[in-house]
Every structure is written in C-alpha cells, then in structure tokens.
Amino acid sequence: MCNESSDHLSYLKRYPMLKHEEEVELGQKVRRMVDHYEPVPSKIIKEGIAAKRRMIEGNLRLVVYIAKKYLGRGLDLDDLVSEGIIGLNRAVEKFEPTRGYRFSTYSCWWIRQSITRALANQGQSIRIPMHIVEKLNRVKKWQHLFQLKNNQFPNQVELECFLKDELGLSFADFQKLILITQRNPSLDASLNNDDSDFNLGNSLRDECYDRAIESLESSHELDDILGQANLTERELKVLRLHFKYNQSLNDIGQQHLGGVTRERVRQIKVAALQKCRQAIALRE
C-alpha cells in the first residue's frame, strides 16, 4: 500500500499545484469554452481545452488525498483516483471563478460524490442500489438531527413515525433494507429487536453528504450560514423548518406555505442549498 501511494505521489510531482490567480485565469478560459463550444475548434476552444487539462493536472494531488480516505472499502487506490478524477473533471466544467471562492474548496464535493457513488455501485460484494443507499442516508441524517435536538437516540416508535411520514416505509420494509446491507461486509448497520435505542451511526460511515447540509445539521452554525446565504424569506423558512425542526417537505408546503406541493417545496430547498454552498465556500 505504501509503495502504491509513493508511486502516485512521484507521478504527481510533474504537476505543480495552482495558485489562486491561475485558477481564476484558467477557469475563465474553461467557462468561455463551455459557453461557446463549436463543432470546429476555435482559439477559444483550444485555450479552454488546454486550461481544463492544466486545472485537472494541478489538482490531482487533491484527488489522491481524498481517495486515500476511502481505501479498504472495496476499490483500490487506482480505481478510487480514477473515479475522483471524473468528479474533478465535472468540477472544472462547473466552476465559476468570478464568484471568488477557491477551486479546491468547490471541487472537493464533486470528487467525493464521484468516489462514494462508485463505492456504492462497484465496491460492494453485493451491489446495493443507490435508492437504498440514499434512503439509509436519510435515516442516518435524521438520527443525527434527532440526537442533537434531544440528546439521545430515537427509539423504535419514533423511528417508525419517521419512516412512514418521510420515506413511506413500514418498519418491516426498513428491516429488510438493513438486512441487505448486513450481508455486505463494507457496510455496518445495526437494529435492535426490542424497543431500546436504535443506532445506525456506524452504517454508511463517511458517505458524502452535501457540505451545505452538513453545516446546517450543526444547530449553532445554522443562523450564521443562513445569514450569509442571501436567502429569500420563503427559502429561509423552508430550510429552518426542514433542518432545524425536522418537518417534512409536505408539511411545510401544506402548513406554512399556503398549500404548495411537496415538489415545489423541494425545488425551493434545492435553490436555497445552492446559495448555502456558495456561502460556505466563501467563508473558507
């Protein structure tokens, strides 16, 4: 394993890391390429391709650094780095240098997302569908919020209410999902058979949560993040009710927004979280 890591680091010495000014200059060239793509390569396209390659090369060390955190979960370092580069490539194309935040801050989320999706899809002895992983991640997030608010884990009755209201699952169906993950050595999940505390804290460890959501989960940071995100009154209300008070999107729409649909509330939440991501990036 040490030799494998050393080989990667030796290879990366050929690609110096980028300065912030270089990120801005290269990022602007990539944006011009994306916005003005033509079938026949023009000067803008050629400059954009070269800039994109340079941005990827200048951030390969970051990919390796993040990839190493996921070793031992079903994919070797080469595969993890390859998946991370896919995410890095996407980050380069989406990056907007005029917003002022560092590319490394922005790209971390895309790199982690690409790696964790690859682990979920490829790195398991029994492939677990993404919709199951996402449902269990929602349970884990809810459990964490519940623990922060109540200073204890939820019991089975409280869990059953959450499963029914938010996921449309019965407790029996949830147990089946847990059993699926228990057959896989790369995932931990435990479920007590009585009414004692339920603990999913060790399951799906280190999954890639949206960084904005992670910050919102810490109650003492909530007001700070929301205050910097320049949210509309409606966006602010949706995030507070959903993350701070754990209300479902359907309840928020019906009880607090004049009967709007759950899908509309979800769209408001997505737009608000994008603003929060930008606020977090600027803070860093």
Backbone torsions as a table, in degrees:
resi	resn	phi	psi	omega
1	MET	NA	-40.3	179.1
2	CYS	-63.7	-42.7	179.3
3	ASN	-62.6	-39.2	-179.9
4	GLU	-62.2	-44.4	179.5
5	SER	-65.6	-40.7	-179.2
6	SER	-62.8	-39.7	178.8
7	ASP	-60.3	-43.6	179.7
8	HIS	-63.9	-45.3	-178.0
9	LEU	-64.8	-38.4	178.0
10	SER	-62.8	-40.4	178.8
11	TYR	-64.3	-36.1	-174.7
12	LEU	-75.5	-15.8	-179.6
13	LYS	-61.7	-19.7	179.2
14	ARG	-73.5	-15.0	-174.4
15	TYR	-119.6	95.9	179.2
16	PRO	-64.6	150.3	178.5
17	MET	-70.0	154.0	-175.6
18	LEU	-87.3	144.8	169.2
19	LYS	-82.0	162.2	-177.7
20	HIS	-59.9	-40.4	-179.6
21	GLU	-62.8	-37.3	178.1
22	GLU	-67.3	-39.7	178.0
23	GLU	-58.2	-44.6	-178.5
24	VAL	-64.0	-48.0	-178.6
25	GLU	-62.7	-47.7	-179.5
26	LEU	-67.7	-40.9	179.9
27	GLY	-61.1	-38.1	178.3
28	GLN	-65.2	-38.0	177.8
29	LYS	-66.1	-39.7	177.9
30	VAL	-64.7	-42.4	180.0
31	ARG	-61.7	-41.7	179.0
32	ARG	-62.9	-37.8	178.4
33	MET	-64.7	-46.5	-178.4
34	VAL	-63.3	-40.0	-176.2
35	ASP	-78.4	-20.9	-175.1
36	HIS	-125.7	36.1	-175.9
37	TYR	-66.8	135.1	-179.5
38	GLU	-130.0	152.2	178.8
39	PRO	-58.3	-39.4	179.2
40	VAL	-97.8	121.0	-176.6
41	PRO	-57.0	127.5	175.3
42	SER	-105.8	-177.6	178.6
43	LYS	-61.1	-41.0	179.5
44	ILE	-61.4	-43.3	-178.9
45	ILE	-65.5	-45.0	-179.1
46	LYS	-62.8	-42.6	177.9
47	GLU	-64.6	-39.0	-179.9
48	GLY	-65.4	-41.4	178.7
49	ILE	-62.7	-43.9	179.2
50	ALA	-65.3	-40.5	179.7
51	ALA	-66.1	-40.4	178.8
52	LYS	-62.6	-44.0	178.6
53	ARG	-61.4	-41.6	-179.4
54	ARG	-66.4	-39.0	178.9
55	MET	-66.2	-38.6	177.8
56	ILE	-66.2	-46.7	-179.6
57	GLU	-62.0	-38.0	-177.8
58	GLY	-73.7	-7.9	-179.5
59	ASN	-122.0	13.6	178.4
60	LEU	-64.4	-32.8	178.2
61	ARG	-61.7	-38.8	178.4
62	LEU	-63.3	-40.7	178.4
63	VAL	-60.7	-46.4	180.0
64	VAL	-63.1	-42.1	179.5
65	TYR	-58.3	-45.7	-180.0
66	ILE	-71.2	-41.2	-177.3
67	ALA	-60.3	-37.3	-178.7
68	LYS	-60.8	-27.5	-179.7
69	LYS	-68.7	-15.0	-176.8
70	TYR	-109.8	12.8	176.7
71	LEU	-65.4	149.1	178.1
72	GLY	84.0	13.5	-178.1
73	ARG	-117.7	15.8	174.0
74	GLY	121.5	-16.6	177.9
75	LEU	-124.0	143.9	178.0
76	ASP	-81.1	175.2	-173.4
77	LEU	-62.9	-39.9	179.6
78	ASP	-58.5	-45.6	-179.8
79	ASP	-66.8	-40.6	179.1
80	LEU	-62.7	-43.0	178.4
81	VAL	-64.5	-41.7	178.9
82	SER	-59.8	-43.4	178.5
83	GLU	-67.3	-38.8	178.3
84	GLY	-63.3	-36.2	178.7
85	ILE	-66.3	-33.8	175.1
86	ILE	-60.0	-45.0	177.2
87	GLY	-65.4	-39.5	178.0
88	LEU	-61.8	-42.0	178.1
89	ASN	-58.6	-42.5	178.6
90	ARG	-66.4	-39.3	179.6
91	ALA	-63.1	-40.5	178.7
92	VAL	-60.2	-42.0	-178.3
93	GLU	-70.0	-29.6	-176.0
94	LYS	-92.9	-15.4	-173.4
95	PHE	-64.3	135.4	176.5
96	GLU	-118.1	97.5	-172.4
97	PRO	-64.1	-22.1	-177.8
98	THR	-71.0	-12.3	-178.9
99	ARG	-76.8	-16.7	170.4
100	GLY	99.4	-13.5	-178.6
101	TYR	-91.3	160.0	-176.9
102	ARG	-70.4	144.1	179.2
103	PHE	-64.5	-36.5	-179.3
104	SER	-60.4	-39.0	177.4
105	THR	-63.5	-44.7	-177.6
106	TYR	-68.1	-40.7	-171.9
107	SER	-75.4	-22.0	-177.5
108	CYS	-54.6	-43.2	-176.4
109	TRP	-64.2	-42.7	-178.8
110	TRP	-66.5	-39.0	179.2
111	ILE	-64.3	-48.5	-179.5
112	ARG	-63.0	-40.8	-179.7
113	GLN	-60.9	-44.1	-179.3
114	SER	-64.0	-42.0	-179.4
115	ILE	-67.5	-46.7	-176.5
116	THR	-68.1	-33.4	175.6
117	ARG	-67.5	-37.9	177.3
118	ALA	-65.0	-39.8	177.4
119	LEU	-63.2	-41.2	-179.5
120	ALA	-66.9	-34.7	-175.5
121	ASN	-90.3	-32.4	-171.1
122	GLN	-120.2	-29.5	-167.6
123	GLY	-88.9	15.0	-176.0
124	GLN	-114.9	143.5	179.3
125	SER	-64.7	-30.8	171.4
126	ILE	-122.5	117.9	-175.7
127	ARG	-66.3	123.6	178.3
128	ILE	-99.9	121.8	-178.6
129	PRO	-57.7	148.4	-177.3
130	MET	-61.3	-32.8	-177.6
131	HIS	-66.3	-29.5	176.0
132	ILE	-72.6	-44.8	178.0
133	VAL	-57.7	-44.0	-178.3
134	GLU	-65.5	-38.5	178.0
135	LYS	-65.5	-42.7	178.8
136	LEU	-67.2	-33.2	175.2
137	ASN	-64.8	-37.4	177.4
138	ARG	-65.0	-38.4	177.1
139	VAL	-64.8	-42.3	179.9
140	LYS	-62.0	-43.6	179.2
141	LYS	-63.4	-43.8	178.8
142	TRP	-62.7	-42.2	178.9
143	GLN	-59.3	-42.2	-179.4
144	HIS	-64.1	-44.2	177.8
145	LEU	-62.4	-42.1	179.6
146	PHE	-61.5	-43.6	-179.1
147	GLN	-64.9	-40.4	178.0
148	LEU	-62.5	-40.5	-175.4
149	LYS	-77.2	-36.2	-171.8
150	ASN	-112.7	-4.4	179.7
151	ASN	60.5	30.9	176.0
152	GLN	-163.2	160.8	176.8
153	PHE	-76.4	151.9	175.5
154	PRO	-69.4	147.9	174.7
155	ASN	-88.2	-178.5	-173.6
156	GLN	-65.2	-38.5	-179.7
157	VAL	-62.0	-44.6	179.4
158	GLU	-65.1	-37.8	177.0
159	LEU	-64.1	-43.5	-179.7
160	GLU	-59.6	-40.4	179.0
161	CYS	-63.2	-43.6	178.8
162	PHE	-63.1	-46.0	-178.6
163	LEU	-59.5	-42.1	-177.6
164	LYS	-70.8	-47.0	-174.1
165	ASP	-74.0	-39.4	-172.2
166	GLU	-98.0	-35.9	-174.3
167	LEU	-111.8	-10.6	-177.6
168	GLY	66.8	30.0	-178.1
169	LEU	-111.3	143.7	168.9
170	SER	-82.5	163.9	178.8
171	PHE	-63.2	-36.2	179.3
172	ALA	-63.4	-41.9	178.2
173	ASP	-64.2	-38.3	179.0
174	PHE	-65.0	-39.7	177.6
175	GLN	-59.9	-36.9	178.2
176	LYS	-63.8	-40.4	177.6
177	LEU	-62.9	-40.8	178.8
178	ILE	-62.7	-41.8	-179.9
179	LEU	-63.3	-36.9	177.5
180	ILE	-59.9	-45.0	-178.8
181	THR	-71.5	-31.1	-179.5
182	GLN	-68.1	-23.4	177.7
183	ARG	-75.2	-7.4	-177.9
184	ASN	-109.9	121.2	-176.8
185	PRO	-67.6	-14.9	-178.0
186	SER	-85.5	-3.7	179.9
187	LEU	-126.0	141.5	175.8
188	ASP	-109.5	134.5	173.3
189	ALA	-152.7	135.9	178.8
190	SER	-131.9	144.5	-179.8
191	LEU	-144.4	120.1	179.0
192	ASN	-74.7	147.2	-177.6
193	ASN	-89.0	-6.2	179.0
194	ASP	-112.0	-159.5	-176.8
195	ASP	-92.0	14.5	179.8
196	SER	-75.1	179.7	-175.3
197	ASP	-59.8	140.4	176.4
198	PHE	-95.1	137.2	-177.1
199	ASN	-134.3	112.4	174.3
200	LEU	-114.1	17.3	-173.2
201	GLY	-63.7	-28.0	-179.1
202	ASN	-90.9	-5.0	-177.8
203	SER	-82.1	148.8	175.1
204	LEU	50.3	39.5	-173.4
205	ARG	-62.8	144.9	177.7
206	ASP	62.3	23.4	173.1
207	GLU	-64.0	154.1	-174.1
208	CYS	-84.6	98.3	173.0
209	TYR	-84.2	150.2	173.0
210	ASP	-56.1	131.8	-173.9
211	ARG	-65.2	-30.4	176.6
212	ALA	-65.6	-42.3	179.2
213	ILE	-64.9	-39.8	178.8
214	GLU	-58.0	-43.1	-179.2
215	SER	-68.8	-38.1	179.6
216	LEU	-66.3	-25.7	-179.3
217	GLU	-69.6	-19.5	177.0
218	SER	-90.2	110.0	-171.4
219	SER	-58.5	-37.2	-176.7
220	HIS	-70.6	-15.5	178.2
221	GLU	-98.1	-11.0	-171.6
222	LEU	-58.2	-53.7	-176.6
223	ASP	-62.8	-36.9	-179.9
224	ASP	-63.5	-47.4	-179.1
225	ILE	-65.2	-47.2	-177.6
226	LEU	-64.5	-33.0	-179.8
227	GLY	-67.9	-26.9	-178.5
228	GLN	-91.4	-11.1	-169.7
229	ALA	-87.8	-4.2	178.5
230	ASN	55.3	49.4	-178.0
231	LEU	-82.8	153.0	170.2
232	THR	-73.6	165.9	-179.8
233	GLU	-60.0	-38.8	-179.7
234	ARG	-69.0	-42.7	178.3
235	GLU	-62.3	-42.3	179.3
236	LEU	-61.5	-42.8	-179.4
237	LYS	-64.0	-43.2	-178.9
238	VAL	-62.0	-47.0	-178.0
239	LEU	-66.8	-41.6	179.3
240	ARG	-61.9	-47.7	-177.5
241	LEU	-67.0	-38.2	-174.8
242	HIS	-77.9	-45.4	-174.6
243	PHE	-93.0	-38.2	-176.8
244	LYS	-83.5	-35.6	-177.3
245	TYR	-113.8	5.3	170.9
246	ASN	57.8	36.3	177.0
247	GLN	-86.8	146.1	179.9
248	SER	-72.2	156.5	179.3
249	LEU	-62.6	-36.2	179.0
250	ASN	-64.1	-44.9	179.5
251	ASP	-64.4	-39.3	179.2
252	ILE	-61.1	-45.6	-179.2
253	GLY	-63.9	-42.4	-176.0
254	GLN	-77.8	-38.6	-171.7
255	GLN	-96.6	-24.1	-172.1
256	HIS	-123.7	-14.6	-177.0
257	LEU	-122.1	24.8	173.1
258	GLY	74.0	26.5	174.4
259	GLY	87.7	20.9	177.8
260	VAL	-71.8	160.1	-174.8
261	THR	-73.7	161.1	177.3
262	ARG	-61.1	-38.9	179.9
263	GLU	-63.1	-39.4	178.8
264	ARG	-65.9	-39.5	177.5
265	VAL	-63.9	-39.6	178.4
266	ARG	-61.6	-41.1	179.0
267	GLN	-63.5	-40.1	177.1
268	ILE	-63.2	-42.4	-179.8
269	LYS	-63.0	-44.2	-179.4
270	VAL	-60.8	-45.0	179.5
271	ALA	-63.2	-40.1	-179.9
272	ALA	-67.1	-40.1	-179.8
273	LEU	-66.2	-33.3	176.6
274	GLN	-62.3	-40.8	176.7
275	LYS	-64.9	-37.2	179.4
276	CYS	-66.6	-39.7	177.8
277	ARG	-58.5	-43.3	-179.9
278	GLN	-65.9	-38.7	178.5
279	ALA	-64.3	-40.6	179.2
280	ILE	-65.3	-43.1	-179.6
281	ALA	-62.6	-40.2	179.6
282	LEU	-68.0	-33.2	177.9
283	ARG	-64.5	-35.8	-175.8
284	GLU	-79.3	NA	NA
